[in-house]
């Protein structure tokens, strides 16, 4: 079976009004550029008529495919299922609210196929969101850019293009859809590009994301960075910190005791060891060091018995 030119994965939640216009737009762009395509609409447990609209669109457009969740799981599970079902040579993701423009598809596809990028992320340089959403997003993207070393201006832009083997090689879970470029680089796909894309004001409904996503975003950033650097060897982090803290605390304790014995031997004024706050801080440091070391040891043991400990991504064989 010959693969399609493009797959467009669209996670949606209560977007019944925008779906007909979005699918018609994608169909118009694909047809005018002679691209074979599929649109995978993933209904994330909508409570409106979204699934009924998906069924109607399926009857009207043979290229439409639908996946429906029993309840609302989130954007990352929707993308995971969409990626698993995608058959196109280049896979696109975009939001269902009409803020992402399908007109960007041909150029982003060209960047993948002709310029050799593995992933091209959209950059909404000019946004039509309220200021209460724009500035937290700018700060979040700045932090993610510094922490990850990936020079993207808009990690959270829903409009992205991927070489098919990228989406088949990564696992998107939890709220990790914000960090797909980091997951892709972790999987060995280092050619990550960016394109300024047109952003439209929301036409129907309201945003499904609140300020709580900022807190979740930073927690997920810490998680994905840890997994990127120490996922297979947690002992390197916890063991090193634990050893350092144990040596620091133990050395301080020995210094306090030795200082007391020296003063006692020379009949100098001295304080009881148990009356010195530094002694208790040193003991606390020793205990924390042992706990961190044990955490690294347990993590290493769990990793050694994991079923996917040798699940490496092989690019080519001859």
C-alpha positions as a Markdown table, in Angstrom:
| # | Residue | x | y | z |
|---|---|---|---|---|
| 1 | Unk | 0.0 | 0.0 | 0.0 |
| 2 | Unk | 1.4 | 3.4 | -1.1 |
| 3 | Unk | 1.7 | 5.8 | 1.8 |
| 4 | Unk | -0.1 | 9.1 | 1.8 |
| 5 | Unk | 1.7 | 12.4 | 1.3 |
| 6 | Unk | 0.4 | 13.9 | 4.6 |
| 7 | Unk | -1.5 | 13.0 | 7.7 |
| 8 | Unk | -3.1 | 15.8 | 9.7 |
| 9 | Unk | -3.7 | 14.8 | 13.4 |
| 10 | Unk | -6.3 | 17.1 | 15.1 |
| 11 | Unk | -7.0 | 16.6 | 18.8 |
| 12 | Unk | -10.3 | 18.2 | 19.7 |
| 13 | Unk | -12.5 | 18.8 | 22.7 |
| 14 | Unk | -15.9 | 20.5 | 22.3 |
| 15 | Unk | -15.1 | 22.0 | 18.9 |
| 16 | Unk | -18.2 | 21.0 | 16.9 |
| 17 | Unk | -18.6 | 24.5 | 15.3 |
| 18 | Unk | -15.1 | 24.8 | 13.9 |
| 19 | Unk | -14.7 | 21.2 | 12.6 |
| 20 | Unk | -16.5 | 21.6 | 9.2 |
| 21 | Unk | -14.6 | 24.7 | 8.3 |
| 22 | Unk | -11.3 | 23.2 | 9.4 |
| 23 | Unk | -11.7 | 20.0 | 7.4 |
| 24 | Unk | -12.9 | 22.0 | 4.3 |
| 25 | Unk | -9.8 | 24.2 | 4.6 |
| 26 | Unk | -7.4 | 21.3 | 4.8 |
| 27 | Unk | -9.1 | 19.6 | 1.9 |
| 28 | Unk | -8.9 | 22.7 | -0.2 |
| 29 | Unk | -5.1 | 23.1 | 0.6 |
| 30 | Unk | -4.3 | 19.4 | -0.1 |
| 31 | Unk | -6.3 | 19.3 | -3.3 |
| 32 | Unk | -4.8 | 22.5 | -4.7 |
| 33 | Unk | -1.3 | 21.2 | -4.1 |
| 34 | Unk | -2.1 | 17.6 | -5.4 |
| 35 | Unk | -1.4 | 16.0 | -2.1 |
| 36 | Unk | -2.9 | 12.7 | -1.0 |
| 37 | Unk | -4.0 | 13.1 | 2.6 |
| 38 | Unk | -5.9 | 12.0 | 5.7 |
| 39 | Unk | -7.3 | 14.0 | 8.5 |
| 40 | Unk | -7.4 | 12.1 | 11.9 |
| 41 | Unk | -9.9 | 13.8 | 14.2 |
| 42 | Unk | -9.3 | 12.6 | 17.8 |
| 43 | Unk | -12.3 | 13.5 | 20.0 |
| 44 | Unk | -11.0 | 13.8 | 23.5 |
| 45 | Unk | -14.3 | 12.9 | 25.3 |
| 46 | Unk | -16.3 | 16.0 | 24.0 |
| 47 | Unk | -19.6 | 16.7 | 25.7 |
| 48 | Unk | -21.1 | 18.6 | 22.7 |
| 49 | Unk | -21.9 | 17.3 | 19.2 |
| 50 | Unk | -18.3 | 17.0 | 18.1 |
| 51 | Unk | -18.5 | 13.3 | 17.4 |
| 52 | Unk | -21.7 | 13.6 | 15.4 |
| 53 | Unk | -20.0 | 16.2 | 13.3 |
| 54 | Unk | -17.0 | 13.9 | 12.8 |
| 55 | Unk | -19.3 | 11.2 | 11.6 |
| 56 | Unk | -20.9 | 13.6 | 9.2 |
| 57 | Unk | -17.5 | 14.8 | 7.9 |
| 58 | Unk | -16.5 | 11.2 | 7.4 |
| 59 | Unk | -19.5 | 10.6 | 5.1 |
| 60 | Unk | -18.6 | 13.8 | 3.2 |
| 61 | Unk | -14.8 | 13.4 | 3.0 |
| 62 | Unk | -13.4 | 9.9 | 2.6 |
| 63 | Unk | -10.0 | 11.1 | 3.8 |
| 64 | Unk | -11.4 | 11.8 | 7.3 |
| 65 | Unk | -10.8 | 9.3 | 10.1 |
| 66 | Unk | -12.2 | 9.5 | 13.6 |
| 67 | Unk | -11.1 | 8.3 | 17.0 |
| 68 | Unk | -13.3 | 8.9 | 20.0 |
| 69 | Unk | -12.3 | 8.6 | 23.7 |
| 70 | Unk | -14.9 | 7.6 | 26.3 |
| 71 | Unk | -13.8 | 10.5 | 28.5 |
| 72 | Unk | -11.5 | 13.5 | 28.5 |
| 73 | Unk | -7.9 | 12.3 | 28.8 |
| 74 | Unk | -6.0 | 15.3 | 27.5 |
| 75 | Unk | -4.1 | 16.5 | 24.5 |
| 76 | Unk | -1.1 | 14.2 | 24.8 |
| 77 | Unk | -3.1 | 10.9 | 24.8 |
| 78 | Unk | -5.1 | 12.2 | 21.8 |
| 79 | Unk | -1.8 | 12.9 | 19.9 |
| 80 | Unk | -0.4 | 9.5 | 20.9 |
| 81 | Unk | -3.4 | 7.7 | 19.4 |
| 82 | Unk | -3.3 | 10.0 | 16.3 |
| 83 | Unk | 0.4 | 9.3 | 15.8 |
| 84 | Unk | -0.2 | 5.6 | 16.1 |
| 85 | Unk | -2.9 | 5.7 | 13.4 |
| 86 | Unk | -1.1 | 8.2 | 11.0 |
| 87 | Unk | 0.1 | 6.8 | 7.6 |
| 88 | Unk | 1.3 | 9.9 | 5.9 |
| 89 | Unk | 4.9 | 10.5 | 4.8 |
| 90 | Unk | 4.8 | 13.8 | 6.7 |
| 91 | Unk | 2.6 | 14.1 | 9.8 |
| 92 | Unk | 1.1 | 17.4 | 10.9 |
| 93 | Unk | -0.6 | 18.4 | 14.1 |
| 94 | Unk | -2.8 | 21.4 | 14.5 |
| 95 | Unk | -5.5 | 22.5 | 16.9 |
| 96 | Unk | -9.2 | 22.3 | 16.1 |
| 97 | Unk | -10.1 | 25.9 | 17.0 |
| 98 | Unk | -9.1 | 27.4 | 13.6 |
| 99 | Unk | -6.2 | 29.4 | 15.1 |
| 100 | Unk | -3.7 | 27.3 | 13.1 |
| 101 | Unk | -3.7 | 27.9 | 9.4 |
| 102 | Unk | -3.7 | 24.8 | 7.0 |
| 103 | Unk | -2.2 | 27.1 | 4.4 |
| 104 | Unk | 1.2 | 26.5 | 6.1 |
| 105 | Unk | 1.1 | 22.8 | 5.2 |
| 106 | Unk | 2.9 | 22.9 | 1.8 |
| 107 | Unk | 5.8 | 25.0 | 2.9 |
| 108 | Unk | 6.4 | 23.0 | 6.1 |
| 109 | Unk | 6.2 | 19.8 | 4.1 |
| 110 | Unk | 8.8 | 21.2 | 1.8 |
| 111 | Unk | 11.1 | 22.0 | 4.7 |
| 112 | Unk | 10.8 | 18.3 | 5.9 |
| 113 | Unk | 11.4 | 16.7 | 2.5 |
| 114 | Unk | 13.8 | 19.1 | 0.8 |
| 115 | Unk | 15.7 | 20.8 | 3.6 |
| 116 | Unk | 16.0 | 17.6 | 5.6 |
| 117 | Unk | 14.4 | 18.6 | 8.8 |
| 118 | Unk | 13.0 | 15.9 | 11.1 |
| 119 | Unk | 10.6 | 18.3 | 12.8 |
| 120 | Unk | 9.4 | 21.8 | 11.9 |
| 121 | Unk | 7.7 | 23.7 | 14.7 |
| 122 | Unk | 5.4 | 26.7 | 14.1 |
| 123 | Unk | 6.2 | 30.0 | 15.7 |
| 124 | Unk | 3.2 | 32.3 | 16.3 |
| 125 | Unk | 5.2 | 35.4 | 16.2 |
| 126 | Unk | 2.1 | 37.6 | 16.1 |
| 127 | Unk | -0.5 | 36.2 | 18.4 |
| 128 | Unk | -4.2 | 37.2 | 18.9 |
| 129 | Unk | -4.5 | 35.7 | 22.4 |
| 130 | Unk | -5.2 | 37.9 | 25.4 |
| 131 | Unk | -2.1 | 39.4 | 27.2 |
| 132 | Unk | -2.8 | 37.2 | 30.2 |
| 133 | Unk | -2.0 | 34.2 | 28.0 |
| 134 | Unk | 0.8 | 35.7 | 25.9 |
| 135 | Unk | 3.2 | 36.9 | 28.6 |
| 136 | Unk | 3.2 | 33.7 | 30.7 |
| 137 | Unk | 3.7 | 31.8 | 27.4 |
| 138 | Unk | 6.7 | 33.9 | 26.5 |
| 139 | Unk | 8.3 | 33.3 | 29.9 |
| 140 | Unk | 7.6 | 29.6 | 29.7 |
| 141 | Unk | 9.1 | 29.3 | 26.2 |
| 142 | Unk | 12.2 | 31.3 | 27.4 |
| 143 | Unk | 12.7 | 28.9 | 30.3 |
| 144 | Unk | 12.2 | 25.8 | 28.1 |
| 145 | Unk | 14.6 | 27.2 | 25.5 |
| 146 | Unk | 17.3 | 27.8 | 28.1 |
| 147 | Unk | 16.8 | 24.5 | 29.9 |
| 148 | Unk | 16.6 | 22.3 | 26.8 |
| 149 | Unk | 19.1 | 24.1 | 24.6 |
| 150 | Unk | 16.6 | 23.8 | 21.6 |
| 151 | Unk | 16.3 | 27.2 | 20.0 |
| 152 | Unk | 12.6 | 27.4 | 19.4 |
| 153 | Unk | 10.5 | 30.4 | 20.2 |
| 154 | Unk | 7.2 | 28.6 | 20.6 |
| 155 | Unk | 7.3 | 25.1 | 22.1 |
| 156 | Unk | 3.6 | 25.0 | 22.6 |
| 157 | Unk | 2.5 | 25.9 | 19.1 |
| 158 | Unk | 0.0 | 23.3 | 18.0 |
| 159 | Unk | 1.0 | 23.5 | 14.4 |
| 160 | Unk | 4.0 | 21.2 | 13.8 |
| 161 | Unk | 5.3 | 19.0 | 11.0 |
| 162 | Unk | 7.1 | 15.7 | 11.5 |
| 163 | Unk | 8.9 | 13.1 | 9.4 |
| 164 | Unk | 6.8 | 10.0 | 9.9 |
| 165 | Unk | 9.5 | 8.0 | 11.7 |
| 166 | Unk | 9.7 | 10.7 | 14.3 |
| 167 | Unk | 6.1 | 10.2 | 15.5 |
| 168 | Unk | 6.5 | 6.5 | 15.4 |
| 169 | Unk | 9.6 | 6.7 | 17.6 |
| 170 | Unk | 8.4 | 8.9 | 20.5 |
| 171 | Unk | 5.9 | 8.3 | 23.2 |
| 172 | Unk | 3.7 | 11.3 | 24.2 |
| 173 | Unk | 2.1 | 10.9 | 27.6 |
| 174 | Unk | 0.8 | 13.0 | 30.5 |
| 175 | Unk | 1.1 | 16.6 | 29.4 |
| 176 | Unk | 4.3 | 16.1 | 27.3 |
| 177 | Unk | 2.8 | 17.5 | 24.1 |
| 178 | Unk | 4.5 | 20.8 | 25.0 |
| 179 | Unk | 7.9 | 19.1 | 24.8 |
| 180 | Unk | 7.7 | 17.0 | 21.7 |
| 181 | Unk | 10.8 | 18.7 | 20.3 |
| 182 | Unk | 12.7 | 17.6 | 23.4 |
| 183 | Unk | 11.3 | 14.1 | 23.2 |
| 184 | Unk | 12.3 | 14.0 | 19.5 |
| 185 | Unk | 15.8 | 15.1 | 20.2 |
| 186 | Unk | 16.1 | 12.5 | 22.9 |
| 187 | Unk | 15.1 | 9.9 | 20.4 |
| 188 | Unk | 18.0 | 11.0 | 18.1 |
| 189 | Unk | 16.2 | 13.4 | 15.8 |
| 190 | Unk | 18.3 | 16.5 | 16.0 |
| 191 | Unk | 17.3 | 18.4 | 12.8 |
| 192 | Unk | 14.6 | 20.6 | 14.4 |
| 193 | Unk | 13.5 | 23.7 | 12.5 |
| 194 | Unk | 11.1 | 26.5 | 13.0 |
| 195 | Unk | 8.8 | 28.5 | 10.7 |
| 196 | Unk | 6.9 | 31.7 | 11.4 |
| 197 | Unk | 3.2 | 30.8 | 11.0 |
| 198 | Unk | 0.0 | 32.8 | 10.7 |
| 199 | Unk | -2.1 | 32.9 | 13.8 |
| 200 | Unk | -5.8 | 33.6 | 13.8 |
| 201 | Unk | -8.1 | 34.8 | 16.6 |
| 202 | Unk | -10.4 | 32.2 | 18.0 |
| 203 | Unk | -13.6 | 32.2 | 16.0 |
| 204 | Unk | -15.8 | 29.8 | 18.0 |
| 205 | Unk | -16.1 | 28.8 | 21.7 |
| 206 | Unk | -13.4 | 29.5 | 24.3 |
| 207 | Unk | -10.0 | 28.3 | 25.2 |
| 208 | Unk | -9.9 | 25.0 | 27.0 |
| 209 | Unk | -6.6 | 25.8 | 28.9 |
| 210 | Unk | -6.3 | 27.8 | 32.1 |
| 211 | Unk | -3.3 | 29.2 | 34.1 |
| 212 | Unk | -2.9 | 25.8 | 35.8 |
| 213 | Unk | -1.2 | 24.6 | 32.6 |
| 214 | Unk | 1.8 | 26.8 | 33.5 |
| 215 | Unk | 2.4 | 24.9 | 36.7 |
| 216 | Unk | 2.0 | 21.6 | 35.0 |
| 217 | Unk | 4.2 | 22.8 | 32.2 |
| 218 | Unk | 7.2 | 23.5 | 34.5 |
| 219 | Unk | 6.7 | 20.2 | 36.4 |
| 220 | Unk | 6.7 | 18.4 | 33.0 |
| 221 | Unk | 9.8 | 20.3 | 31.9 |
| 222 | Unk | 11.7 | 19.1 | 34.9 |
| 223 | Unk | 10.4 | 15.5 | 34.3 |
| 224 | Unk | 11.4 | 15.4 | 30.6 |
| 225 | Unk | 14.8 | 17.0 | 31.2 |
| 226 | Unk | 15.5 | 14.4 | 34.0 |
| 227 | Unk | 14.4 | 11.6 | 31.7 |
| 228 | Unk | 16.5 | 12.9 | 28.9 |
| 229 | Unk | 19.7 | 13.0 | 30.9 |
| 230 | Unk | 19.3 | 10.5 | 33.7 |
| 231 | Unk | 16.4 | 8.2 | 32.7 |
| 232 | Unk | 18.6 | 5.2 | 32.0 |
| 233 | Unk | 21.1 | 5.9 | 34.8 |
| 234 | Unk | 19.4 | 7.6 | 37.8 |
| 235 | Unk | 22.4 | 6.6 | 40.0 |
| 236 | Unk | 24.5 | 9.2 | 38.2 |
| 237 | Unk | 22.4 | 12.0 | 39.6 |
| 238 | Unk | 21.2 | 10.7 | 42.9 |
| 239 | Unk | 24.3 | 8.8 | 43.7 |
| 240 | Unk | 26.6 | 11.8 | 43.0 |
| 241 | Unk | 24.5 | 14.2 | 45.0 |
| 242 | Unk | 24.1 | 11.6 | 47.8 |
| 243 | Unk | 27.8 | 10.9 | 48.0 |
| 244 | Unk | 28.7 | 14.7 | 48.0 |
| 245 | Unk | 26.2 | 15.4 | 50.8 |
| 246 | Unk | 27.4 | 12.4 | 52.8 |
| 247 | Unk | 31.0 | 13.5 | 52.5 |
| 248 | Unk | 30.2 | 17.1 | 53.3 |
| 249 | Unk | 28.1 | 16.2 | 56.3 |
| 250 | Unk | 30.4 | 13.5 | 57.6 |
| 251 | Unk | 33.5 | 15.8 | 57.2 |
| 252 | Unk | 31.8 | 18.6 | 59.0 |
| 253 | Unk | 30.8 | 16.2 | 61.9 |
| 254 | Unk | 34.4 | 14.9 | 62.2 |
| 255 | Unk | 35.7 | 18.5 | 62.1 |
| 256 | Unk | 33.4 | 19.5 | 65.0 |
| 257 | Unk | 34.4 | 16.5 | 67.1 |
| 258 | Unk | 38.1 | 17.0 | 66.3 |
| 259 | Unk | 37.9 | 20.7 | 67.2 |
| 260 | Unk | 36.4 | 19.8 | 70.5 |
| 261 | Unk | 39.0 | 17.2 | 71.3 |
| 262 | Unk | 41.8 | 19.6 | 70.4 |
| 263 | Unk | 40.4 | 22.4 | 72.6 |
| 264 | Unk | 39.9 | 19.9 | 75.4 |
| 265 | Unk | 43.5 | 18.7 | 75.1 |
| 266 | Unk | 44.8 | 22.3 | 75.4 |
| 267 | Unk | 42.4 | 23.4 | 78.2 |
| 268 | Unk | 40.7 | 26.0 | 75.9 |
| 269 | Unk | 37.0 | 27.1 | 76.3 |
| 270 | Unk | 34.7 | 24.8 | 74.4 |
| 271 | Unk | 31.0 | 24.1 | 73.8 |
| 272 | Unk | 29.4 | 20.7 | 73.9 |
| 273 | Unk | 29.0 | 19.2 | 70.5 |
| 274 | Unk | 25.2 | 18.8 | 71.0 |
| 275 | Unk | 24.9 | 22.5 | 71.7 |
| 276 | Unk | 26.2 | 23.5 | 68.2 |
| 277 | Unk | 23.5 | 23.9 | 65.5 |
| 278 | Unk | 26.1 | 23.1 | 62.9 |
| 279 | Unk | 26.4 | 19.6 | 64.3 |
| 280 | Unk | 22.7 | 18.9 | 63.7 |
| 281 | Unk | 22.9 | 20.4 | 60.2 |
| 282 | Unk | 25.8 | 18.1 | 59.4 |
| 283 | Unk | 23.9 | 15.1 | 60.7 |
| 284 | Unk | 20.9 | 16.1 | 58.5 |
| 285 | Unk | 23.2 | 16.4 | 55.5 |
| 286 | Unk | 24.6 | 12.9 | 56.2 |
| 287 | Unk | 21.0 | 11.4 | 56.4 |
| 288 | Unk | 19.9 | 13.2 | 53.3 |
| 289 | Unk | 23.0 | 12.0 | 51.5 |
| 290 | Unk | 22.3 | 8.4 | 52.4 |
| 291 | Unk | 18.6 | 8.8 | 51.3 |
| 292 | Unk | 19.6 | 10.2 | 47.9 |
| 293 | Unk | 22.2 | 7.5 | 47.4 |
| 294 | Unk | 19.6 | 4.8 | 48.2 |
| 295 | Unk | 17.1 | 6.5 | 45.8 |
| 296 | Unk | 19.6 | 6.3 | 43.0 |
| 297 | Unk | 20.4 | 2.7 | 43.9 |
| 298 | Unk | 16.7 | 1.7 | 43.9 |
| 299 | Unk | 16.1 | 3.6 | 40.6 |
| 300 | Unk | 19.0 | 1.8 | 39.1 |
| 301 | Unk | 17.7 | -1.6 | 40.2 |
| 302 | Unk | 14.2 | -0.8 | 38.8 |
| 303 | Unk | 15.8 | 0.3 | 35.5 |
| 304 | Unk | 17.8 | -2.9 | 35.3 |
| 305 | Unk | 14.7 | -5.0 | 35.6 |
| 306 | Unk | 12.6 | -2.8 | 33.2 |
| 307 | Unk | 11.3 | -4.6 | 30.1 |
| 308 | Unk | 12.4 | -1.8 | 27.8 |
| 309 | Unk | 15.9 | -1.2 | 29.2 |
| 310 | Unk | 17.4 | -2.3 | 25.9 |
| 311 | Unk | 14.7 | -0.6 | 23.7 |
| 312 | Unk | 17.1 | 1.4 | 21.4 |
| 313 | Unk | 16.0 | 3.2 | 18.3 |
| 314 | Unk | 17.9 | 1.7 | 15.2 |
| 315 | Unk | 17.9 | 4.1 | 12.3 |
| 316 | Unk | 19.5 | 1.9 | 9.5 |
| 317 | Unk | 20.9 | -1.5 | 9.0 |
| 318 | Unk | 22.8 | -3.0 | 6.0 |
